[in-house]
Amino acid sequence: MMLSEIDAQAGPVQVRGTVLTVRRVDAYYAMTLVAPAIAARFKPGQFISLAVGGPDTSMLLSRAFSIHDVRPDHGGTVEYVFAVHGRGTQWLAERRARDVLDVTGPLGRPFPLPRDPVNCLLIGGGYGSAPLFALAAKLRERRCEVDFLLGAGSGDRVFGALTARRTGRSATITTQDGSLGARGVVTDMLDQVIHDGRTDVIYACGPMPMLRQVTALARRYDIPVQAAVEEAMACGIGVCMTCVLPVIGSDGITRMSRSCVDGPVFRGEQVRWDDIGTIPSDAFGAPGWETRSRQAALAAQGERQVEHRSGPQAQNGAEPAGQGQPARDPRGPGREARGAGRPDGRAPRGSSSGRRGHAG
Amino acid sequence: MPVDLRAKLGHVELPNPIMTASGCAGAGRELAQFMDVSKIGAIVTKSVMLSPRSGRATPRMAETPCGMLNSIGLQGPGIDAFLQRDLPWLLSRGARAVVSIAGASVAEYAGLATRLSDAAGVTAIEVNISCPNVEHRGQVFACDPAASAAVIEAVRGRARYDIPVFAKLSPDVTDIVAIAKACVSAGADGLSMINTLLGMAIDTDTMRPQLAGLTGGLSGPAIRPVAVRCIWQVREALPGVPIIGMGGVRTGRDALELILAGASMVSVGTTIFHDPSACMRVLRELEEELTARGVERLADVVGLAHQARGMAGQTLRRSTRIRGS
């Protein structure tokens, strides 16, 4: 990564954050911490990492959560949403006002913002929707239209349905048990929502299978997807190397990229969703990768001719975008939405000409 | 009066004994966001190999009581990228770089030592002969005295004469003293102890191993007693050989425990994952612990626990008095 980026003033800080409130929100908890330095640096899509269990804790790994909201009160507060999954999150749920937590943030690469006013579809699975509302506010500042598509297993697990309905141009809800909105999963409604909203760009956060399907469906319309992944992390700051996933760089080479610093937001097309949990044989550093990678590059060469204009921005796999400059492509994601050169550095899986025509 | 914290890494003097543990701090750059990397004794870099390496599949970690299992598998960009990018950065920040190297063969270690000898600014080399996340145990050189000696001899022979070479040992052996002696005979200037212990965890819901690589290295406070024991045994057998101690150090008091066992320097590892500036805190706490005990020089307490019962305190008082007079 570039020195100037990580050393920038906008980088993360480690602070003692005082708990302001912990409240139940349906099936989840929301905690607000007083952490002015983090609030001041925050950009939508970024996350915080918390030490849990106190100084003599037996739980050594930090817990990472998307930042839901920041507010100016008390000098600057940070709110995040979590579900109780184990002892660490149980401990967090038991915190009370005035407790002090060791918190580091804001971490990770935020959602890139479009330069032009475009139609944005924000898709959230479960409490993966938490980071989308701050994003929506930023998008509206840029006069973008915001549609929401939120889904979960049941109504109490759809985080932010009311806010979505109140603030979005449209809000579509799906639940697997049909207790809220349409019965089914978000991808069942995706075609319709894209058509109705004339979607130019998709932002998504949720479980990996959802992100994979959203990316695959959006690809049919040539709509770029900015996907925030939820990968297990030990540190959140880029040193432990546990949260890696295969991501294709602008040079066409797949690297095992860290979702904490190279992500959590990736261009959907650059993530090899089907290969998560494996080391692809052509991944940088895999045994014999060079030969395989070269073959793949040759196959992709024709396609890349059109892509070099957008070369430097497709950086996810190769070099993480700095926190100070989230949108490497000055045109913003919306601009590539239809008919533009493929923003990623790889050949599409099928014929590209057919796909582009399909969008209209 | 401030405590004299200077520590000797072989013949190289460091301003203080606290370092990062290899594999827990990258090449220092990420931590520089949270602390001044030149303020600690040294940054011990993540083990670098000759060629780029993708590492193992995910999941790569599991939290265990007071510890964690990791199964990274030495993912890294290789020595070329390290020399081009990481080492110059560390130097530009005024940090001291202890470069950890790992290889699959004696020749690879030799090649790495040669490359490092041509580079400026290598404070020391830590030879990782004990990474547990390799295809088979036969590849863990530190499990066998002859294999350990072969690697160390190759590295010592290629490394520049003025760069100390430390061998990083595995606690997963019957007799760590035999391995330590083999490494020292082969030319190691010092020893690093301990690497992670080979461990495993099974998810009782999926009824499958939690790690994609099945087994992983156990680290964290859970293994600190093992580290203390290993350092103790080796210090007892080889009192003149400098030791970098690591294994579950979370506080300054933990660091002091390893120092009393015989470590001249202490690396902080897994604790960094939930406290990115942990090295600075441990350094501050160590100074406080020493001050509270009336210790003026760190060197006075290295291996002090080996003194006969009742003697440790006396020795300390005497040395303090002598300097005071």
Contacts between the chains, C-beta under 8 A, distances in Angstrom:
chain1	res1	chain2	res2	distance
A	1	B	29	7.5
A	3	B	29	7.9
A	3	B	89	6.6
A	6	B	29	6.2
A	6	B	30	7.3
A	6	B	32	7.6
A	6	B	33	6.5
A	7	B	32	7.2
A	7	B	33	7.7
A	11	B	33	4.7
A	12	B	33	5.8
A	12	B	34	7.7
A	13	B	33	7.9
A	13	B	34	7.5
A	14	B	34	4.9
A	14	B	275	7.6
A	14	B	276	5.5
A	14	B	277	5.6
A	49	B	274	7.9
A	51	B	274	4.1
A	51	B	275	6.2
A	52	B	274	7.8
A	58	B	65	5.1
A	58	B	66	4.5
A	59	B	63	6.3
A	60	B	63	6.7
A	60	B	66	7.0
A	60	B	67	6.6
A	60	B	68	5.6
A	60	B	220	4.9
A	60	B	221	7.5
A	60	B	270	5.6
A	60	B	271	7.1
A	60	B	273	6.4
A	60	B	274	5.9
A	61	B	61	7.4
A	61	B	63	5.0
A	61	B	68	6.1
A	61	B	273	5.8
A	61	B	274	6.4
A	62	B	273	6.1
A	62	B	274	4.2
A	102	B	274	7.4
A	102	B	275	6.5
A	104	B	34	7.4
A	104	B	276	6.0
A	231	B	58	7.6
A	232	B	58	7.7
A	232	B	59	6.3
A	232	B	61	7.0
A	234	B	61	5.1
A	234	B	63	8.0
A	234	B	68	6.5
A	234	B	70	7.6
A	234	B	273	4.8
A	235	B	272	7.0
A	235	B	273	4.1
A	235	B	274	7.5
A	235	B	276	7.5
A	237	B	30	5.1
A	237	B	31	7.7
A	237	B	33	7.4
A	237	B	34	7.8
A	237	B	276	5.4
A	238	B	26	6.5
A	238	B	30	4.3
A	239	B	24	6.2
A	239	B	25	5.5
A	239	B	26	4.7
A	239	B	30	5.1
A	239	B	31	7.0
A	239	B	272	6.6
A	239	B	273	7.4
A	239	B	276	8.0
A	240	B	24	7.3
A	240	B	61	7.1
A	240	B	70	7.3
A	240	B	72	7.8
A	240	B	273	5.5
A	241	B	23	7.9
A	241	B	46	7.9
A	241	B	55	6.8
A	241	B	60	7.1
A	241	B	72	4.8
A	241	B	75	5.4
A	242	B	58	7.2
A	242	B	59	7.7
A	242	B	60	4.4
A	242	B	61	4.2
A	242	B	70	6.7
A	242	B	72	7.0
A	243	B	58	7.8
A	244	B	55	7.2
A	244	B	58	6.3
A	244	B	60	7.3
A	244	B	75	7.0
A	245	B	58	7.1
A	256	B	54	5.3
A	256	B	55	6.2
A	256	B	75	6.0
A	261	B	30	7.2
A	276	B	58	7.3
A	277	B	57	5.9
A	277	B	58	5.6
A	277	B	59	7.7
A	277	B	212	6.6
A	278	B	57	5.2
A	279	B	54	4.8
A	279	B	55	7.1
A	279	B	56	7.0
A	279	B	57	5.3
A	283	B	54	4.8
A	284	B	52	5.6
A	284	B	54	6.3
A	284	B	77	7.9
A	285	B	51	7.2
A	285	B	52	3.8
A	285	B	53	4.3
A	285	B	54	3.7
A	285	B	55	7.3
A	285	B	75	6.8
A	285	B	76	7.5
A	285	B	77	7.6
A	285	B	78	7.6
A	286	B	54	4.3
A	289	B	52	7.9
A	289	B	54	7.0
